[in-house]
Amino acid sequence: MMADEFGVNRETIRQILVEDLDKRKVASPFVPHSLSDDQRHERVQYAKDIIKTARRNKNFLNLIVAEDETWCLRYDPTSKCQGAEWKSPTSPKGKKVRLQKSKVKTMLVCFYDSKGIIHHEFVPEGQTVTGSFYLSVLECPWKRICRVRPKYSAPGFFFTTMHRFTGQLLYKNF
């Protein structure tokens, strides 16, 4: 753009910017949302609490339940075994058409700890992931944690998560 504007070649523009003016081209990192000062302070406090707890209890990291969301393509392919058919030696060979990626995406929410997946669920089509929806999603893992990881349901155990879209800290005290 500068080369066209000033009528000089690109290499001359590059030399002036890099060698003479000591400029570098730097891409800013993308952040999904901007946090308020209160939200940043809350996250710092939360991180300090985790560090303090981890120093007191060496088994603490094995007690963490994490959550993540990811987008998945939604289609129902048949596996090679499911598509198998009984044929005689004289039957023509079958063909399996390569699947195309689905144009429909759905969000998968997964809760896991150091031992594996505790709970997962797909966000219903058309549902917007808001703080209130997210709180309703948390009810299932809380119940399942009590069932599959009973030691987590001891008094004083906190199930805590940071909502990715709102930056809101959500927790459940058992």
C-alpha positions in Angstrom: 0.0 0.0 0.0 2.8 2.4 0.9 4.8 1.4 -2.2 1.7 2.3 -4.4 1.1 5.5 -2.5 4.7 6.9 -2.8 5.5 5.4 -6.1 8.6 3.4 -4.9 9.2 -0.4 -4.8 8.3 -2.6 -1.8 11.9 -3.3 -0.9 12.7 0.4 -0.5 9.7 0.7 1.8 10.9 -2.3 3.8 14.4 -1.0 4.1 13.2 2.4 5.4 10.8 0.9 7.9 13.1 -2.0 9.2 16.6 -0.6 8.8 16.2 3.1 9.1 13.2 3.5 11.5 13.8 0.2 13.3 10.2 -0.9 13.0 8.9 -4.4 13.3 5.6 -5.8 12.1 3.8 -7.3 15.1 0.4 -8.9 15.2 -1.7 -8.3 18.3 -3.1 -11.4 20.0 -6.8 -12.0 19.6 -8.7 -12.0 22.8 -12.4 -13.1 22.8 -13.5 -10.4 25.2 -12.2 -7.4 27.2 -12.3 -7.7 31.0 -13.2 -5.0 33.4 -10.8 -4.1 36.2 -12.9 -5.9 38.7 -12.9 -9.1 36.6 -9.1 -8.9 36.2 -8.7 -8.4 39.9 -11.0 -11.4 40.6 -9.1 -13.6 38.3 -5.7 -12.6 39.9 -7.2 -13.4 43.4 -8.5 -16.7 42.2 -5.1 -17.7 40.7 -3.4 -16.7 44.0 -5.9 -18.8 46.0 -5.1 -21.8 43.7 -1.4 -21.4 44.2 -1.7 -21.1 47.9 -4.0 -24.2 48.1 -1.6 -26.2 45.9 1.3 -25.4 48.2 -0.7 -26.5 51.3 -2.1 -29.7 49.7 0.3 -31.6 47.4 -2.6 -33.7 46.1 -4.6 -30.6 45.1 -3.9 -30.8 41.4 -5.5 -34.3 41.3 -8.7 -32.8 42.7 -9.3 -30.2 40.0 -12.3 -30.6 37.7 -11.7 -28.7 34.5 -14.2 -27.7 31.8 -13.7 -26.9 28.1 -15.9 -26.2 25.1 -15.2 -27.0 21.5 -17.1 -26.8 18.2 -17.8 -30.2 16.5 -19.1 -30.9 13.1 -22.5 -32.6 13.3 -23.1 -35.6 11.1 -23.8 -39.3 11.7 -21.3 -41.3 9.7 -21.4 -45.1 9.6 -18.2 -46.8 10.6 -16.5 -49.4 8.3 -17.9 -52.2 10.5 -21.5 -50.7 10.5 -21.4 -50.5 6.7 -20.2 -54.1 6.2 -22.5 -56.4 4.1 -22.6 -60.1 3.6 -21.6 -60.9 0.0 -20.8 -64.0 -2.1 -17.5 -64.4 -3.9 -19.2 -63.4 -7.2 -20.8 -60.2 -5.8 -19.4 -56.9 -7.1 -17.1 -55.0 -4.9 -18.8 -52.3 -2.8 -17.8 -48.7 -2.8 -17.8 -46.3 0.2 -18.2 -42.7 -0.7 -15.9 -40.3 1.3 -18.0 -38.2 3.6 -18.0 -34.4 3.3 -17.7 -32.2 6.3 -21.0 -31.2 7.8 -22.1 -27.6 7.5 -23.8 -27.8 10.8 -21.7 -27.2 13.9 -22.6 -27.9 17.5 -20.8 -27.1 20.7 -19.5 -29.8 23.0 -19.1 -29.0 26.7 -16.8 -31.5 28.5 -15.9 -31.7 32.2 -12.8 -33.8 33.2 -10.3 -34.4 36.0 -6.9 -36.2 36.2 -8.7 -39.5 36.0 -10.7 -38.8 32.8 -14.0 -37.4 31.5 -16.7 -36.9 34.1 -19.5 -35.4 32.0 -20.1 -34.2 28.5 -23.0 -32.7 26.7 -23.8 -31.0 23.4 -25.4 -27.5 23.4 -28.8 -27.7 21.8 -29.0 -26.2 18.3 -30.0 -22.5 18.4 -29.1 -22.2 22.1 -26.9 -19.2 23.0 -24.3 -19.9 25.7 -25.1 -17.3 28.3 -24.2 -17.2 32.1 -27.7 -18.5 33.0 -27.5 -21.3 30.4 -24.0 -22.2 31.7 -25.3 -22.4 35.3 -28.0 -24.8 34.2 -25.3 -27.0 32.4 -23.3 -27.1 35.6 -26.1 -29.0 37.5 -25.4 -32.3 35.7 -21.7 -32.4 36.4 -22.3 -31.5 40.0 -24.6 -34.4 40.4 -22.3 -36.8 38.5 -19.2 -35.7 40.4 -21.0 -36.8 43.7 -21.7 -40.1 42.1 -18.5 -41.0 40.2 -16.0 -39.0 42.4 -17.5 -39.3 46.0 -14.3 -37.9 47.6 -15.0 -34.6 45.8 -18.3 -34.2 47.6 -16.7 -33.9 51.0 -17.7 -30.8 53.0 -15.7 -27.8 51.9 -15.1 -28.9 48.4 -15.7 -26.2 45.8 -16.6 -26.8 42.2 -15.4 -23.7 40.4 -15.3 -22.6 36.8 -14.6 -19.4 34.9 -17.3 -18.7 32.3 -15.3 -18.2 29.1 -17.7 -15.8 27.4 -18.7 -13.6 30.3 -15.6 -13.8 32.4 -17.9 -14.5 35.4 -16.6 -16.8 38.2 -19.1 -19.5 38.9 -18.8 -22.0 41.8 -20.7 -24.5 43.8 -20.0 -25.3 47.5 -21.0 -28.9 48.4 
